[in-house]
Amino acid sequence: MISTILFTAAVSLGIIALIHWAFFDIERLKPGELITEETSPDGRYTVQTFQNNGGATVDYAVLGVLTFNEKKREAKNIYWQYHEEEGEISWVDDDTVQINDQVLHIPDEVYDYRRE
């Protein structure tokens, strides 16, 4: 009885993790065509925006990628917006970037339109 409950719980958690990875994990998105890139005023970060073309049945989307210039860290996806073709970047200060209308405090804050 307990083994059946544990097995069911493990399978359920596995399915939930798979759904999250497949549909909601911003890190698995791949960059498309480079739109622009801007380096932070202090030179620690670079943000690039990419236009992703989903094909005939899906609208354009913009992906923003944060690169760490001074640390040996992997680049991080920080911005994902659907129904958008432009990826304007402006730095507010050394740790705050604006991508289109979204202001992000980096390196920890992430914007994903699916989580509004």
Secondary structure as GFF3:
##gff-version 3
##sequence-region A 1 116
A	DSSP	alpha_helix	2	23	.	.	.	ID=ss1
A	DSSP	three_ten_helix	26	28	.	.	.	ID=ss2
A	DSSP	beta_strand	33	39	.	.	.	ID=ss3
A	DSSP	beta_strand	45	52	.	.	.	ID=ss4
A	DSSP	beta_strand	61	68	.	.	.	ID=ss5
A	DSSP	beta_strand	76	82	.	.	.	ID=ss6
A	DSSP	beta_strand	89	93	.	.	.	ID=ss7
A	DSSP	beta_strand	96	99	.	.	.	ID=ss8
A	DSSP	beta_strand	102	105	.	.	.	ID=ss9
A	DSSP	beta_strand	111	112	.	.	.	ID=ss10
A	DSSP	three_ten_helix	113	115	.	.	.	ID=ss11
###
